[in-house]
């Protein structure tokens, strides 16, 4: 009996089944360890949430006179945050647990069939109780809720036990095992075929969990004194006549062990919070179960009247051990912490109660032999004065006392765990309302238990209840906090805009869960939201050290730097090289593109990015964000293939939620490629479709028109934007009106002054800066103060005066103002504008002023030198012709869009003269898409469509006057083309519009041309 390999002397069949149960026990031990280490996974796991936000990125900036203009367009940035998942019902654990329970039921049935007299009937009652506890009526066998399942089960198991016990008692264990295995399989098949319950396995486990829990607690109590008996065996097994101090060694080991268990008890009860290493109750349970295999054989004398240890007692022990470990594993695997706490308390209470009483039992009965260093372990269950049964009874009283002292809380925890299981059962059937009620019952019985509150929190989150979700997640943190509940609580606070509370809670959480990469990642995002960028980057650096969070942390690093709005200086190329480990991770690609879009001067890294049309033409959030950011990045180089494919994506009905931003991106790309007509059409359609952004789109259209030096067109768009209350639209409208009036046929400066005065009134919401500009502009527009601009005001005022009122001044007045300039940069800018504005004037001092500025070239700023280069070229072209400047075209700087287009026209003309057809066609093809640069558009039209009656030329002109209405040169060309196309009515209608736009003398001259063209193309009858 006392040999370590006691089973060697058993019958081979018994030994085989013993090995089999040992193998099952080992497997369950593995499940026990894995589920304990993973808990609360897989019921709760980390979910990565990718949030795509809009970040404004500067599209373009330009100057009109001394006024700076710019606008932004949204790009997309991805932030990745973690949250604890909703409850994932672990049905796999239920299947494994039920399989183990089925095996255990087979073994227990075999054991019952071997019992004698009273104990057989007790075993039968136990078997009936087990079958009743599963509530088989819940399985809806044949759709009914009657007791058919229980009747079938009893009809299968009870006759078999009676047969082997009373009729064929000589049958061995092997046949009995086989019969009960077949019975169990038949019953399982019966349930599988005829049950109409949605989740029969989960239902059996959820409702039948009570018996496994009770059996587990009973078995845990049976292990209550195993540690003490093991110490006794260790101390006395090797005793000889020369051994010493056995009682001291045994007492010290026992007292130290019980003291450690008592410290664990105090910690669990909340009486101490010492920073020391405590015993782990479940590790202790696993060790005691293994030791208990031998210990249970030693105490055979105490239960041999029921069954012998060989082999029935061993089977009973291993079966109860398997049930206990499987029950613990199931609760670990389902994250049912109230049940886990009940079992933990059972372990601690039993070790204290039974262990202490067994220690006293040994001292009372064997103090003499211990002092004599005898091998007491051989006789420890043969007491002399203090009966073993009395020790067990008193130990039970002690354990009950611990339960009572805890106000029966372990019992209520068990009830809470039971309701959590029923809640999971209903949750698996998507009956969230009933599940919620059971979770609430679980919270009532197991106050502050994590599982119930976490489950309620995720249900509230799913219902978007912003009050209850943070409440339940906070409650889940009170007793058994997990990083999942902590993160969910902080996320709920963020949704309620309580950023600093969320930050505080996550920082506190990192003290409880140090080095938790998920918390570090989320805390970094909170810091990023509150503009504490340095701390955010520090935590993300730490999160990048963990493989599970590395990609998210990398994407968030790029995201936070993108949101920093240029407050941190860095090289994008170096940042990407040092930070990104997976360049194919689309979130990283989206954010990297954004960084390059924010810093177009950073690198020519566009070669690192590629884009392909999705095979099914369907876009997800990530593919959309990447497509948009890529299109924005490539907008100046986007070829027609890319634009056509993106247009197909935008037009696909399934991509409806992405249609507007993709269309806007196409508009930006078309504008950047000088496909101005297409760009204006796209944005004009968008402003009519989205009333909430009509102000924004009209503002962009106005800025484009102003940049194209079409202030009259810009004014109309700004007026619409102002009607939509778009910020500063009225201010831009005033500037556009001023620009348009300065170049108009009959300037009405009173209307302009009225507009600027309106900006000073209280009825208009404008900034103080705008009001100051309005005051200055009113001074500038006062022509009566001409002498003031010559003698008193600074160069900025002088420049603005010449820009807006110079068209009305005599040559001498202009000359006097020019002479008053102190800064040559303002002077060269003024001369440049005057030369363009008064192109027909041939004043002799033009050349003198240019020579004077060239002699003082070093005094000019770089931009002033660029304007001087253009001033010289424009004047030379005006006085000597294009041939004199053709050789210097390539060196001209592109100061503005107008200068870029003018340079393109020069290059086209040079190629045309040189008979370089390919170069000329490419240059003119660029110009023909922009009717705002009228000179270049008409030259391109004449070169590309030389045939007089060309329908394509007509359509281009029609698009031109619709995009740039009110341009006299375009209207004249359209009238001519309409006559050639036989559309005299359109020509006549447009002629009336032209009359209001040009001087009367010019109009009369054009009418003669118009009538001659009509006569020439009038069909003869």
PETAZI-V230650 format. One record per backbone hydrogen bond with DSSP energy under -0.5 kcal/mol. CO is the residue of the C=O (numbers start at 1). NH is the residue of the N-H. E is the energy in kcal/mol with one decimal. If there is no record, write none. Layout:
BEGIN
<<CO/NH/E> <CO/NH/E>>
END
This chain:
BEGIN
<<3/6/-0.7> <4/6/-1.0> <5/8/-1.6> <6/9/-0.9> <7/10/-1.7> <11/15/-2.9> <12/16/-2.6> <13/17/-2.3> <14/18/-2.2> <15/19/-2.5> <16/20/-2.4> <17/21/-2.5> <18/22/-2.3> <19/23/-2.4> <20/24/-2.3> <21/25/-2.8> <22/26/-2.5> <23/27/-2.3> <24/28/-2.7> <25/29/-2.3> <26/30/-1.9> <27/31/-2.3> <28/32/-3.0> <29/33/-2.5> <30/34/-2.8> <31/35/-2.9> <32/36/-1.9> <33/37/-2.2> <34/38/-2.1> <35/39/-2.0> <38/41/-2.4> <40/43/-0.8> <40/44/-1.9> <43/88/-2.3> <45/85/-2.6> <47/49/-0.6> <47/83/-1.9> <48/50/-0.6> <49/51/-0.7> <49/81/-2.6> <50/52/-0.6> <51/53/-0.7> <51/79/-2.6> <53/77/-2.4> <55/75/-2.9> <57/73/-2.5> <60/71/-1.4> <62/69/-3.1> <64/67/-2.1> <67/64/-2.5> <69/62/-2.5> <71/59/-2.5> <71/60/-1.0> <73/57/-2.3> <75/55/-2.6> <77/53/-2.7> <77/79/-0.5> <79/51/-3.3> <79/81/-0.6> <81/49/-3.6> <83/47/-2.8> <87/89/-0.7> <89/91/-1.5> <90/94/-1.2> <91/95/-2.3> <92/96/-2.4> <93/97/-2.7> <94/98/-2.7> <95/99/-2.2> <96/100/-2.1> <97/101/-2.6> <98/102/-2.6> <99/103/-2.2> <100/104/-2.7> <101/105/-2.6> <102/106/-1.9> <103/107/-2.1> <104/108/-2.9> <105/109/-2.3> <106/110/-2.1> <107/111/-2.7> <108/112/-2.8> <109/113/-2.0> <111/114/-1.6> <111/115/-0.6> <112/115/-1.2> <116/119/-1.4> <116/120/-0.6> <117/120/-1.1> <117/121/-1.4> <118/122/-2.3> <119/123/-2.4> <120/124/-2.6> <121/125/-2.4> <122/126/-2.2> <123/127/-2.6> <124/128/-2.8> <125/129/-2.6> <126/130/-2.4> <127/131/-2.4> <128/132/-2.7> <129/133/-2.2> <130/134/-0.8> <131/134/-0.6> <132/135/-2.1> <135/138/-2.2> <136/139/-1.6> <137/140/-1.4> <139/196/-1.1> <139/197/-1.1> <140/143/-2.4> <140/196/-1.1> <141/144/-1.9> <147/151/-2.5> <148/152/-2.6> <149/153/-2.3> <150/154/-2.8> <151/155/-2.3> <152/156/-1.5> <153/157/-2.6> <154/158/-1.6> <154/159/-0.6> <156/160/-0.6> <157/161/-2.1> <158/162/-2.4> <159/163/-2.6> <160/164/-2.1> <161/165/-1.9> <162/166/-3.1> <162/167/-0.8> <163/167/-1.3> <163/168/-3.2> <168/171/-1.6> <172/176/-1.5> <173/177/-2.9> <174/178/-2.3> <175/179/-2.7> <176/180/-2.6> <177/181/-2.0> <178/182/-2.4> <179/183/-2.6> <180/184/-2.3> <181/185/-2.4> <182/186/-2.7> <183/187/-2.5> <184/188/-2.5> <185/189/-2.7> <186/190/-2.4> <187/191/-2.2> <188/192/-2.6> <189/193/-2.2> <190/194/-2.2> <191/195/-2.1> <194/142/-2.6> <197/200/-0.6> <199/203/-2.4> <200/204/-2.6> <201/205/-2.2> <202/206/-2.7> <203/207/-2.5> <204/208/-1.9> <208/212/-0.8> <209/213/-2.0> <210/214/-2.7> <211/215/-3.0> <212/216/-2.3> <213/217/-2.5> <214/218/-2.5> <215/219/-2.5> <216/220/-2.8> <217/221/-2.3> <218/222/-2.0> <219/223/-1.3> <221/224/-1.8> <223/226/-1.4> <223/227/-0.5> <225/229/-2.4> <226/230/-2.5> <227/231/-2.3> <228/232/-2.2> <229/233/-2.1> <230/234/-2.7> <231/235/-2.5> <232/236/-2.4> <233/237/-2.2> <236/239/-1.3> <240/243/-1.5> <245/249/-2.7> <246/250/-2.8> <247/251/-2.4> <248/252/-2.9> <249/253/-2.5> <250/254/-2.5> <251/255/-3.0> <252/256/-2.8> <253/257/-2.3> <254/258/-3.0> <255/259/-2.6> <256/260/-2.1> <257/261/-2.3> <258/262/-2.4> <259/263/-2.2> <260/264/-2.0> <261/265/-2.2> <262/266/-2.6> <263/267/-2.5> <264/268/-2.6> <265/269/-2.1> <266/271/-2.5> <266/272/-0.9> <267/270/-1.3> <274/276/-1.8> <276/278/-0.7> <279/281/-0.6> <280/284/-2.5> <281/285/-2.1> <282/286/-2.1> <283/287/-2.1> <284/288/-2.7> <285/289/-2.3> <286/290/-1.7> <287/291/-2.5> <288/292/-2.8> <289/293/-0.7> <290/293/-1.0> <290/294/-0.5> <291/294/-1.1> <291/295/-1.9> <292/296/-3.0> <293/297/-0.7> <294/298/-1.4> <295/299/-1.2> <297/300/-1.2> <299/302/-2.0> <299/303/-0.5> <300/303/-1.3> <300/304/-1.5> <303/306/-2.3> <303/307/-1.6> <308/313/-2.7> <309/311/-0.8> <309/314/-2.2> <311/315/-2.4> <312/316/-2.8> <313/317/-2.6> <314/318/-2.8> <315/319/-2.5> <316/320/-2.6> <317/321/-2.5> <318/322/-2.7> <319/323/-2.7> <320/324/-2.5> <321/325/-2.8> <322/326/-2.7> <323/327/-2.6> <324/328/-2.5> <325/329/-2.7> <326/330/-2.7> <327/331/-2.0> <328/332/-2.5> <329/333/-3.2> <330/334/-1.3> <331/336/-2.2> <332/335/-1.3> <335/337/-1.6> <336/339/-0.6> <336/340/-1.9> <337/341/-2.6> <338/342/-2.0> <339/343/-2.4> <340/344/-2.5> <341/345/-3.1> <342/346/-2.2> <343/347/-2.2> <344/348/-2.6> <345/349/-3.3> <346/350/-2.3> <347/351/-2.3> <348/352/-2.2> <349/353/-3.3> <350/354/-1.6> <350/355/-1.0> <352/356/-2.0> <353/357/-2.0> <354/358/-2.5> <355/359/-2.2> <356/360/-2.4> <357/361/-2.4> <358/362/-2.6> <359/363/-2.3> <360/364/-3.0> <361/365/-2.1> <362/366/-3.0> <363/367/-1.1> <366/370/-2.3> <367/371/-2.2> <368/372/-1.7> <369/374/-2.8> <370/247/-0.6> <370/373/-1.6> <374/376/-2.1> <375/378/-1.4> <376/379/-2.0> <377/380/-0.6> <379/382/-2.2> <385/387/-0.7> <387/391/-1.8> <388/392/-2.1> <389/393/-2.3> <390/394/-2.8> <391/395/-2.5> <392/396/-2.3> <393/397/-2.2> <394/398/-2.3> <395/399/-2.4> <396/400/-2.8> <397/401/-2.4> <398/402/-2.0> <399/403/-2.0> <400/404/-2.8> <401/405/-3.0> <402/406/-1.5> <403/408/-2.5> <404/407/-2.2> <406/409/-1.8> <408/412/-2.0> <409/413/-2.8> <410/414/-2.0> <411/415/-2.1> <412/416/-2.6> <413/417/-2.7> <414/418/-2.2> <415/419/-2.3> <416/420/-2.3> <417/421/-1.9> <418/422/-2.0> <419/423/-2.6> <420/424/-2.4> <421/425/-2.0> <422/426/-2.0> <423/427/-2.4> <424/428/-2.6> <425/429/-0.7> <426/431/-2.5> <427/430/-1.9> <430/432/-1.4> <431/435/-2.3> <432/436/-2.5> <433/437/-1.6> <434/438/-2.0> <435/439/-2.4> <436/440/-2.1> <437/441/-2.0> <438/442/-2.5> <439/443/-2.2> <440/444/-2.1> <441/445/-2.4> <442/446/-2.7> <445/447/-0.9> <446/449/-2.4> <448/479/-0.5> <449/453/-1.5> <450/454/-3.1> <451/455/-2.4> <452/456/-2.4> <453/457/-2.6> <454/458/-2.4> <455/459/-2.0> <456/460/-2.5> <457/461/-2.4> <458/462/-2.3> <459/463/-1.6> <460/465/-2.9> <461/464/-1.4> <464/466/-1.1> <465/469/-2.0> <467/471/-1.0> <468/472/-2.8> <469/473/-2.2> <470/474/-2.1> <471/475/-2.2> <472/476/-2.1> <473/477/-0.6> <474/477/-1.0> <475/478/-1.3> <482/486/-2.1> <483/487/-2.6> <484/84/-0.6> <484/488/-2.4> <485/489/-2.5> <486/490/-2.4> <487/491/-2.7> <488/492/-2.2> <489/493/-2.0> <490/494/-2.2> <491/495/-2.1> <492/496/-1.0> <493/498/-3.1> <494/497/-2.3> <497/499/-0.9> <498/502/-2.2> <499/503/-2.6> <500/504/-2.3> <501/505/-2.2> <502/506/-2.2> <503/507/-2.3> <504/508/-2.3> <505/509/-2.1> <506/510/-1.9> <507/511/-0.7> <508/511/-0.8> <508/512/-1.2> <509/513/-3.1> <513/516/-1.4> <515/517/-0.9> <516/520/-2.2> <517/521/-2.4> <518/522/-2.2> <519/523/-2.9> <520/524/-2.1> <521/525/-1.6> <522/526/-1.9> <523/527/-2.6> <524/528/-2.4> <525/529/-2.1> <526/530/-1.5> <527/532/-2.8> <528/531/-1.3> <531/533/-1.3> <532/536/-1.8> <533/537/-2.6> <534/538/-1.9> <535/539/-2.3> <536/540/-2.1> <537/541/-1.9> <538/542/-1.5> <539/543/-2.3> <540/544/-1.9> <542/545/-1.3> <543/546/-1.4> <546/549/-0.7> <546/550/-0.9> <549/553/-2.6> <550/554/-2.4> <551/555/-2.5> <552/556/-2.4> <553/557/-2.1> <554/558/-2.0> <555/559/-2.2> <556/560/-3.0> <557/561/-2.0> <558/562/-2.0> <559/563/-2.0> <560/564/-0.8> <561/566/-0.5> <562/565/-0.8> <564/567/-1.7> <570/572/-0.6> <571/575/-2.7> <572/576/-2.7> <573/577/-2.2> <574/578/-2.4> <575/579/-2.2> <576/580/-1.9> <579/581/-0.5> <582/585/-1.7> <584/586/-0.6> <585/588/-0.8> <585/589/-1.9> <586/590/-2.7> <587/591/-2.0> <588/592/-2.6> <589/593/-2.5> <590/594/-1.9> <591/595/-2.1> <592/596/-2.2> <593/597/-2.5> <594/598/-2.3> <595/599/-1.2> <597/600/-0.5> <599/602/-2.4> <604/607/-0.9> <605/608/-2.3> <606/609/-1.6> <614/617/-1.2> <620/624/-2.5> <621/625/-2.4> <622/626/-2.8> <623/627/-2.3> <624/628/-3.0> <625/629/-2.6> <626/630/-2.6> <627/631/-2.6> <628/632/-2.7> <629/633/-2.3> <630/634/-2.3> <632/635/-1.0> <634/637/-1.3> <634/638/-1.7> <639/643/-2.1> <640/644/-2.4> <641/645/-2.4> <642/646/-2.5> <643/647/-2.0> <644/648/-1.8> <645/649/-1.9> <646/650/-2.5> <647/651/-1.6> <648/652/-0.8> <649/652/-0.7> <652/655/-1.5> <653/656/-1.6> <655/658/-2.1> <655/659/-0.5> <656/659/-1.3> <658/662/-2.1> <659/663/-2.5> <660/664/-2.6> <661/665/-2.6> <662/666/-2.3> <663/667/-2.3> <664/668/-2.6> <665/669/-2.5> <666/670/-2.9> <667/671/-2.2> <668/672/-2.5> <669/673/-1.8> <670/675/-3.3> <671/674/-1.8> <674/676/-1.5> <675/679/-2.1> <676/680/-2.8> <677/681/-2.2> <678/682/-2.2> <679/683/-2.2> <680/684/-2.4> <681/685/-1.9> <682/686/-2.0> <683/687/-2.4> <684/688/-1.0> <685/689/-1.3> <686/690/-2.1> <689/691/-0.7> <690/693/-1.2> <693/697/-2.5> <694/698/-2.4> <695/699/-1.9> <696/700/-2.2> <697/701/-2.5> <698/702/-2.4> <699/703/-2.4> <700/704/-2.8> <701/705/-2.5> <702/706/-2.5> <703/707/-2.8> <704/708/-2.1> <705/710/-2.9> <706/709/-1.4> <710/713/-0.5> <710/714/-2.3> <711/715/-2.6> <712/716/-1.1> <713/717/-1.5> <714/718/-2.8> <715/719/-2.0> <716/720/-1.7> <717/721/-2.3> <718/722/-2.7> <719/723/-1.9> <720/724/-1.0> <721/726/-2.4> <722/725/-1.9> <726/729/-1.8> <728/732/-2.1> <729/733/-2.4> <730/734/-1.9> <731/735/-1.9> <732/736/-2.6> <733/737/-2.6> <734/738/-2.2> <735/739/-2.6> <736/740/-2.9> <737/741/-2.6> <738/742/-2.0> <739/743/-1.0> <741/744/-1.1> <747/749/-0.7> <748/751/-0.6> <748/752/-1.1> <749/753/-2.7> <750/754/-2.0> <751/755/-1.9> <752/756/-2.1> <753/757/-2.7> <754/758/-2.0> <755/759/-1.2> <756/760/-0.6> <757/760/-0.9> <758/761/-1.3> <761/764/-1.2> <764/766/-1.1> <767/771/-1.8> <768/772/-2.1> <769/773/-2.0> <770/774/-2.6> <771/775/-2.1> <772/776/-2.2> <773/777/-2.7> <774/778/-2.0> <775/779/-1.3> <776/780/-2.4> <777/781/-2.3> <779/782/-1.4> <781/783/-1.2> <782/785/-1.6> <783/786/-1.1> <785/789/-1.3> <786/789/-0.6> <786/790/-1.0> <787/791/-2.0> <788/792/-2.5> <788/793/-2.0> <794/798/-2.0> <795/799/-2.9> <796/800/-2.3> <797/801/-2.5> <798/802/-2.3> <799/803/-2.4> <800/804/-2.2> <801/805/-3.0> <802/806/-1.1> <805/808/-1.5> <806/809/-1.2> <810/814/-2.3> <811/815/-2.4> <812/816/-2.4> <813/817/-2.2> <814/818/-2.5> <815/819/-2.2> <816/820/-0.9> <817/820/-0.7> <818/821/-1.3> <822/824/-0.6> <823/826/-0.7> <823/827/-1.5> <824/828/-2.7> <825/829/-1.6> <826/830/-2.4> <827/831/-2.7> <828/832/-2.2> <829/833/-2.2> <830/834/-2.5> <831/835/-2.5> <832/836/-1.6> <833/837/-2.5> <834/838/-3.1> <836/839/-0.7> <838/841/-1.5> <843/846/-1.4> <844/848/-0.6> <845/849/-2.5> <846/850/-2.1> <847/851/-2.4> <848/852/-2.4> <849/853/-2.3> <850/854/-2.4> <851/855/-1.8> <852/856/-0.9> <854/857/-1.3> <856/859/-1.6> <857/860/-1.9> <861/865/-2.3> <862/866/-1.8> <863/867/-2.3> <864/868/-2.1> <865/869/-2.1> <866/870/-1.9> <867/871/-2.8> <868/872/-2.5> <869/873/-2.1> <870/874/-3.2> <871/875/-2.1> <872/876/-2.3> <873/877/-2.8> <874/878/-2.0> <875/879/-2.1> <876/880/-3.4> <876/881/-0.8> <877/881/-1.0> <881/884/-0.9> <882/885/-1.7> <882/886/-1.2> <885/888/-1.7> <886/889/-1.0> <888/891/-0.5> <889/892/-1.8> <893/895/-1.2> <896/900/-2.2> <897/901/-2.8> <898/902/-2.6> <899/903/-2.5> <900/904/-2.2> <901/905/-2.3> <902/906/-2.4> <903/907/-2.4> <904/908/-2.4> <905/909/-2.7> <906/910/-2.6> <907/911/-2.4> <908/912/-2.4> <909/913/-2.6> <910/914/-2.1> <911/916/-2.8> <912/915/-1.2> <915/917/-1.5> <916/920/-2.3> <917/921/-2.9> <918/922/-2.2> <919/923/-2.3> <920/924/-2.8> <921/925/-2.7> <922/926/-1.5> <923/927/-1.4> <924/928/-2.1> <926/929/-0.6> <927/930/-1.7> <929/676/-0.8> <929/677/-1.4> <930/933/-0.8> <932/934/-1.5> <933/937/-2.5> <934/938/-2.7> <935/939/-1.9> <936/940/-2.4> <937/941/-2.3> <938/942/-2.3> <939/943/-1.9> <940/944/-3.0> <941/945/-2.1> <948/950/-1.2> <949/951/-0.5> <950/954/-2.0> <951/955/-2.4> <952/956/-2.4> <953/957/-2.2> <954/958/-2.6> <955/959/-2.6> <956/960/-2.0> <957/961/-2.5> <958/962/-1.5> <959/963/-2.0> <960/964/-3.2> <964/967/-1.0> <966/968/-0.8> <967/971/-2.2> <968/972/-2.6> <969/973/-1.9> <970/974/-2.4> <971/975/-2.7> <972/976/-2.2> <973/977/-2.4> <974/978/-2.6> <975/979/-2.0> <976/980/-2.1> <977/981/-1.8> <978/983/-3.5> <979/982/-1.3> <982/984/-0.6> <983/987/-1.8> <984/988/-2.8> <985/989/-2.3> <986/990/-2.2> <987/991/-2.1> <988/992/-1.5> <989/993/-1.2> <990/994/-2.3> <991/995/-1.4> <992/996/-0.6> <993/996/-0.9> <994/997/-1.8> <994/998/-1.0> <999/1003/-2.3> <1000/1004/-2.7> <1001/1005/-2.0> <1002/1006/-2.0> <1003/1007/-2.3> <1004/1008/-1.5> <1005/1009/-1.4> <1006/1010/-3.0> <1007/1011/-2.8> <1008/1012/-2.3> <1009/1013/-2.2> <1010/1014/-2.1> <1011/1015/-2.5> <1012/1016/-2.1> <1013/1017/-1.8> <1014/1018/-0.6> <1015/1018/-0.6>>
END
